[in-house]
Amino acid sequence: MKKLWRIVDAELNRIGEGLRILEDLARFYYENPNLTSELKQLRSKAAALANPFRSNLLKERDAERDPGRELSQKLRLDSRQDLSELLTANFKRIQEGLRSLEECLKILDYYETAKEYENLRFQAYSLEKEAARGLFQPKRPGLPRTDLYCLTASEFSMGRSNLDVVEQMLRSDIKIIQYREKEKSLKEKYRECSIIRELTADYGAALVVNDDLHLAMAVEADGVHLGQDDLPVEAARQLVGDRMFIGLSTHSPEQAEAAVKAGADYIGVGPIYQTFTKKDVCAPVGLEYLDYVVQNIRIPFVAIGGIKEHNVAEVVRHGAECVALVTEIVGAEDIGAKIRAIRKVMQDSKGEG
């Protein structure tokens, strides 16, 4: 019977080591304070429960004659491919150790303590699920950090197809393309958007679909952009989950604050100037609203509306890091040259600021 204490000692060491590895990963690698705290409490509780029989453990310990050490060296079954495997292996190590501990302690007449360790085992199961959900679920994509946000507008594209225009944009290192076509049939929009989805993927750019959530889902876009009269952000999130980011057009401080509370990933700020690109556009909000957003809103935003090469410097000097120009780019005879010119103006204006 005394040799059972040797098993208890080994299992307690195994449990403590596994919990320390998980705690360190949660604290230093994932920087997850809640999981770190729960793992720390579990480790402390497991150690404290052993205090009444700690002397028995040390008395029976015989690490030098442990056949498991040599066996571990030979079999080399403990290799890990990635962090997910490392966490899973250590959770299993803890859970199996706790179960073995329970059975031994029952025989050693520590039944109540065994049941306490059983409770810890079920806590470990729950923590493993929590860790998997919080650490290994794919994160929602975010709006790429870039200077120009480009949109399609076939009406102003000088007779060129959206596919031609988009490819020229992508060749100029544009990282965000919004597909915005109001007048085309749904079938035509799906056809175009499907091809643009492939193009953006090839160039490492994000595709955003304007207004039409179902179209965005059908072509597996990276994001959807909604207007104030479209489906609410919360409802859109229920449909798309974390598969895509959601943008929302805003025209006032109140709308910007509401967008943040609703969970929008970014907002459109505008129209900064008078624009005729959209038929249902509201009056210009001016630079004053842009100033408000720069000073008060902590999610990404895109300045849009009436922005041209001749006034983009003013927008940048007011704090916009990402701007959208529609007709100025799609209507340019040489789209690549126009994009380079706009970027130069933006870069120079940052130097002035």
C-alpha positions in Angstrom: 0.0 0.0 0.0 2.9 2.4 0.8 3.9 2.3 -2.9 0.6 4.0 -3.8 2.0 7.2 -2.2 4.6 7.0 -4.9 1.9 7.1 -7.6 0.2 10.0 -5.7 3.4 11.9 -5.6 4.1 11.4 -9.3 0.6 12.4 -10.3 0.7 15.6 -8.1 4.0 16.5 -9.8 2.5 15.8 -13.2 -0.6 17.9 -12.5 1.4 20.8 -11.1 3.9 20.8 -14.0 1.1 20.7 -16.5 -0.8 23.6 -14.9 2.4 25.7 -14.7 3.0 25.2 -18.4 -0.6 26.2 -19.2 -0.5 29.2 -16.8 2.7 30.5 -18.3 1.3 30.2 -21.9 -1.9 32.0 -20.8 0.0 34.7 -19.0 3.0 35.4 -21.2 2.1 34.2 -24.7 -1.7 34.8 -25.0 -1.8 37.5 -22.4 -5.2 36.3 -21.2 -5.7 37.4 -17.6 -8.9 35.5 -16.9 -7.5 32.1 -18.0 -4.2 32.8 -16.2 -6.1 33.5 -13.0 -8.3 30.3 -13.2 -5.3 28.1 -14.0 -3.4 29.7 -11.1 -6.3 29.0 -8.7 -6.6 25.4 -9.9 -2.8 24.8 -9.4 -2.9 26.3 -5.9 -6.0 24.2 -4.9 -4.4 21.0 -6.2 -1.3 21.7 -4.1 -3.1 22.7 -0.9 -5.3 19.5 -0.9 -2.1 17.4 -0.6 -0.8 19.2 2.5 -2.2 16.6 5.0 -0.2 13.8 3.5 2.8 15.7 2.1 5.3 13.8 4.3 4.2 10.5 2.9 4.9 11.7 -0.6 8.5 12.7 0.1 9.2 9.5 2.0 8.2 7.3 -0.9 9.7 9.3 -3.7 12.4 7.5 -5.7 13.1 9.4 -8.9 16.4 7.6 -9.5 14.8 4.2 -9.9 11.8 5.4 -11.9 11.6 3.2 -15.1 9.4 5.8 -16.7 12.3 8.2 -17.3 14.2 5.8 -19.5 11.1 4.7 -21.3 10.2 8.3 -22.1 13.7 8.8 -23.6 13.3 5.8 -25.8 9.7 6.3 -27.1 9.9 10.1 -27.7 6.1 10.3 -27.7 6.1 13.8 -26.3 6.9 15.8 -29.5 4.7 18.8 -30.2 3.8 20.3 -33.6 2.3 23.6 -32.5 0.8 25.5 -29.5 -2.6 23.9 -29.9 -1.0 20.4 -29.5 1.0 21.7 -26.5 -2.1 23.0 -24.7 -4.1 19.9 -25.5 -1.4 17.6 -24.3 -1.0 19.4 -21.0 -4.8 19.5 -20.3 -4.9 15.8 -20.9 -1.9 15.3 -18.6 -3.7 17.2 -15.8 -7.0 15.4 -16.3 -5.5 11.9 -16.4 -3.3 12.7 -13.5 -6.3 13.9 -11.4 -8.2 10.7 -12.2 -5.4 8.5 -11.2 -5.0 10.5 -8.0 -8.6 10.1 -7.2 -8.5 6.3 -7.4 -5.3 6.0 -5.3 -6.6 8.3 -2.6 -9.8 6.3 -2.2 -7.7 3.2 -1.5 -5.5 5.2 0.9 -8.6 6.2 2.9 -8.7 9.8 1.7 -12.1 9.5 0.1 -13.2 13.1 0.7 -10.0 14.5 -0.7 -10.4 12.2 -3.7 -13.8 13.8 -4.4 -12.2 17.2 -4.1 -9.7 16.2 -6.8 -12.6 14.9 -8.9 -14.1 18.4 -8.7 -10.8 19.8 -9.9 -10.8 17.4 -12.9 -14.2 18.6 -14.0 -12.9 22.2 -13.7 -10.0 21.2 -15.9 -12.4 19.9 -18.6 -14.3 23.2 -18.6 -11.1 25.2 -18.7 -9.9 23.2 -21.7 -13.1 24.1 -23.6 -12.7 27.8 -22.6 -9.1 27.9 -23.7 -9.9 26.2 -27.1 -12.7 28.7 -27.7 -10.8 31.8 -26.7 -7.3 31.0 -28.0 -7.8 28.9 -31.1 -11.0 30.1 -32.7 -10.1 32.1 -35.8 -10.2 35.8 -35.2 -12.5 38.0 -37.2 -10.7 39.7 -40.0 -10.2 43.4 -39.7 -10.0 46.2 -42.1 -6.5 46.2 -43.6 -4.3 49.1 -42.6 -3.8 51.0 -45.9 -4.1 54.5 -47.3 -6.6 54.1 -50.1 -10.0 52.4 -50.1 -11.2 51.8 -53.6 -14.7 51.2 -54.9 -16.2 50.1 -58.2 -18.5 52.5 -60.1 -19.1 51.2 -63.6 -21.1 54.3 -64.5 -18.0 56.5 -64.2 -15.4 54.0 -65.5 -15.1 55.3 -69.1 -16.7 52.2 -70.6 -14.2 49.8 -69.0 -15.5 46.8 -67.1 -15.3 46.5 -63.4 -13.0 43.6 -63.8 -10.5 45.7 -65.8 -10.7 48.6 -63.4 -10.3 46.4 -60.3 -7.3 44.6 -61.8 -5.6 47.9 -62.5 -6.3 49.0 -58.9 -4.8 45.7 -57.5 -1.7 46.1 -59.7 -1.2 49.4 -58.0 -1.1 47.8 -54.6 -4.6 48.7 -53.5 -5.5 46.5 -50.5 -9.2 47.1 -50.2 -11.8 46.9 -53.0 -15.5 47.6 -52.3 -17.9 46.2 -54.8 -20.7 48.9 -55.1 -23.1 48.6 -57.9 -26.7 49.7 -57.4 -28.2 49.3 -60.9 -27.1 45.8 -62.0 -29.1 42.7 -61.7 -28.4 40.4 -58.8 -27.2 37.7 -61.2 -24.7 40.1 -62.9 -23.5 41.4 -59.5 -22.9 37.8 -58.4 -21.0 37.0 -61.6 -18.7 40.1 -61.3 -18.3 39.8 -57.6 -17.3 36.2 -57.8 -14.5 37.0 -60.2 -13.4 40.0 -58.2 -13.2 37.8 -55.1 -10.7 35.6 -57.0 -8.7 38.6 -58.1 -8.5 40.1 -54.6 -7.5 36.8 -53.2 -4.7 36.4 -55.8 -3.4 39.9 -54.9 -3.7 39.5 -51.1 -6.4 42.3 -51.0 -9.7 42.4 -49.1 -13.1 42.4 -50.8 -15.9 44.4 -49.3 -19.5 44.2 -50.6 -21.7 47.2 -50.3 -25.1 46.9 -48.7 -25.9 43.3 -49.9 -25.2 41.0 -47.0 -26.3 37.8 -48.9 -24.1 38.6 -51.8 -21.2 39.1 -49.5 -21.8 35.7 -47.9 -22.4 34.0 -51.3 -19.0 35.1 -52.6 -17.2 34.7 -49.3 -16.2 38.4 -49.1 -13.9 39.6 -46.3 -16.4 42.3 -45.3 -19.7 44.0 -45.9 -20.4 47.7 -45.8 -23.8 48.9 -44.6 -25.7 52.2 -44.7 -27.8 53.8 -42.0 -31.0 52.4 -43.6 -29.6 48.8 -44.2 -29.7 45.9 -41.8 -28.5 46.9 -38.3 -24.9 45.9 -37.5 -26.1 43.6 -34.6 -28.4 41.7 -37.0 -25.7 41.4 -39.7 -23.3 40.1 -37.1 -25.7 37.3 -36.1 -25.7 36.2 -39.8 -22.0 36.4 -40.6 -20.5 35.7 -37.2 -16.8 36.3 -37.3 -16.4 35.3 -40.9 -16.2 38.9 -42.1 -15.8 42.5 -40.8 -18.6 45.0 -40.9 -18.4 48.6 -41.9 -21.1 51.3 -41.4 -21.5 54.6 -43.1 -21.9 57.5 -40.6 -22.7 61.2 -41.0 -22.7 62.5 -37.5 -21.0 62.1 -34.1 -24.2 60.3 -32.8 -24.0 57.8 -35.6 -20.3 57.2 -35.1 -20.8 56.5 -31.3 -23.8 54.2 -32.1 -21.7 52.3 -34.6 -19.0 51.6 -32.1 -21.6 50.4 -29.5 -23.2 48.2 -32.2 -19.9 46.5 -32.8 -18.9 47.9 -36.2 -15.4 47.1 -37.2 -14.9 50.4 -39.0 -16.9 53.3 -40.1 -17.2 55.4 -43.2 -17.0 59.2 -42.4 -18.6 61.5 -44.9 -19.5 62.8 -47.3 -16.7 65.2 -46.6 -17.4 67.3 -49.7 -20.3 67.5 -52.1 -20.5 64.3 -54.2 -22.7 63.1 -57.1 -21.4 59.5 -57.1 -24.5 58.3 -55.1 -28.0 59.4 -56.0 -29.3 59.2 -52.4 -26.3 60.9 -50.7 -26.8 63.3 -47.8 -25.4 66.8 -47.5 -21.7 67.1 -46.9 -20.7 66.8 -43.3 -17.4 68.7 -43.8 -14.2 68.5 -42.0 -15.7 69.3 -38.6 -17.2 65.8 -38.3 -13.9 64.3 -39.5 -12.1 66.2 -36.6 -14.6 64.7 -34.2 -14.0 61.2 -35.3 -10.2 61.6 -35.2 -10.4 62.9 -31.6 -13.1 60.6 -30.2 -13.5 57.3 -32.2 -11.1 54.4 -31.6 -12.1 52.1 -34.4 -10.7 52.4 -37.9 -12.5 54.8 -40.3 -12.4 55.7 -44.0 -13.0 59.3 -45.1 -15.2 59.4 -48.2 -17.3 61.7 -50.3 -16.1 64.3 -52.9 -12.5 63.6 -52.2 -10.2 64.3 -55.2 -6.5 64.7 -55.8 -6.7 68.5 -55.4 -8.3 68.3 -51.9 -7.1 65.0 -50.4 -4.1 66.8 -48.7 -6.6 68.7 -46.6 -8.4 65.6 -45.5 -5.1 63.9 -44.6 -4.0 67.0 -42.6 -7.2 66.7 -40.6 -6.1 63.2 -39.5 -7.5 60.7 -42.1 -5.1 57.9 -42.6 -7.4 56.0 -45.1 -9.4 57.8 -47.7 -11.8 56.7 -50.5 -11.8 58.3 -53.9 -14.4 56.9 -56.4 -14.7 58.8 -59.6 -11.2 60.3 -59.3 -9.8 56.8 -59.7 -12.2 54.8 -61.7 -12.6 57.7 -64.2 -8.9 58.2 -64.6 -7.4 57.5 -68.0 -4.4 55.8 -66.4 -5.6 54.4 -63.1 -2.1 53.4 -61.9 -0.7 56.8 -62.6 -3.6 58.5 -60.7 -3.1 56.2 -57.7 0.6 57.1 -57.6 -0.2 60.8 -57.8 -2.7 60.7 -55.0 -0.4 58.7 -52.8 2.4 61.3 -53.4 0.1 64.1 -52.4 -1.0 62.2 -49.3 2.6 61.4 -48.3 3.7 65.0 -48.8 0.8 66.4 -46.8 1.8 64.1 -43.8 5.2 65.7 -44.0 3.6 69.1 -43.8 1.6 68.1 -40.7 
